[in-house]
Amino acid sequence: MRRDLSLVKHLLDMVQAHADHSGIYLIDLVPKWEESSGNPDQALTEDQLVYLLNRCADAGFLSIGSGNLIQMTWAGHEYLDSVTLTHSK
């Protein structure tokens, strides 16, 4: 798979929007992800999600704990803030 920074931002936005104080479980994130493309002809897939979750964990943006509990790290918040500010200018 290719790295798509717009999907990285989309994933981090979703985690930030849907996680509670503990995070969000993968099982709860998958359907939200698959429905979030806004284009029924190009649905986002679970394979894409898992790939991006692992790459974001490698980059230190997300923490994936036992039971596949996903939490945004401080670095993830910083990255999301930096790309959100860049896109809003």
SULTA-V704298 format. One record per residue. N is the residue number from 1. RES is the residue in three letters. SS is DSSP state (A for helix, B for strand, O for the rest). NEAR is the number of other C-alpha atoms within 10 Angstrom. Layout:
N/RES/SS/NEAR + N/RES/SS/NEAR
This chain:
1/MET/O/7 + 2/ARG/O/7 + 3/ARG/O/10 + 4/ASP/O/10 + 5/LEU/A/11 + 6/SER/A/10 + 7/LEU/A/15 + 8/VAL/A/18 + 9/LYS/A/17 + 10/HIS/A/16 + 11/LEU/A/20 + 12/LEU/A/22 + 13/ASP/A/17 + 14/MET/A/16 + 15/VAL/A/21 + 16/GLN/A/17 + 17/ALA/A/10 + 18/HIS/A/13 + 19/ALA/O/17 + 20/ASP/B/10 + 21/HIS/O/6 + 22/SER/O/10 + 23/GLY/B/18 + 24/ILE/B/21 + 25/TYR/B/19 + 26/LEU/A/19 + 27/ILE/A/11 + 28/ASP/A/12 + 29/LEU/A/19 + 30/VAL/A/17 + 31/PRO/A/13 + 32/LYS/A/15 + 33/TRP/A/20 + 34/GLU/A/17 + 35/GLU/O/13 + 36/SER/O/15 + 37/SER/O/15 + 38/GLY/O/10 + 39/ASN/O/9 + 40/PRO/A/10 + 41/ASP/A/7 + 42/GLN/A/9 + 43/ALA/O/13 + 44/LEU/O/20 + 45/THR/O/14 + 46/GLU/A/15 + 47/ASP/A/11 + 48/GLN/A/14 + 49/LEU/A/19 + 50/VAL/A/13 + 51/TYR/A/14 + 52/LEU/A/21 + 53/LEU/A/21 + 54/ASN/A/15 + 55/ARG/A/15 + 56/CYS/A/20 + 57/ALA/A/18 + 58/ASP/A/11 + 59/ALA/O/12 + 60/GLY/O/14 + 61/PHE/O/22 + 62/LEU/B/22 + 63/SER/B/19 + 64/ILE/B/19 + 65/GLY/O/11 + 66/SER/A/7 + 67/GLY/A/9 + 68/ASN/A/13 + 69/LEU/B/17 + 70/ILE/B/21 + 71/GLN/B/23 + 72/MET/B/22 + 73/THR/O/16 + 74/TRP/A/12 + 75/ALA/A/13 + 76/GLY/A/22 + 77/HIS/A/15 + 78/GLU/A/12 + 79/TYR/A/15 + 80/LEU/A/20 + 81/ASP/A/14 + 82/SER/A/11 + 83/VAL/A/13 + 84/THR/A/13 + 85/LEU/A/10 + 86/THR/A/9 + 87/HIS/A/8 + 88/SER/A/6 + 89/LYS/O/5
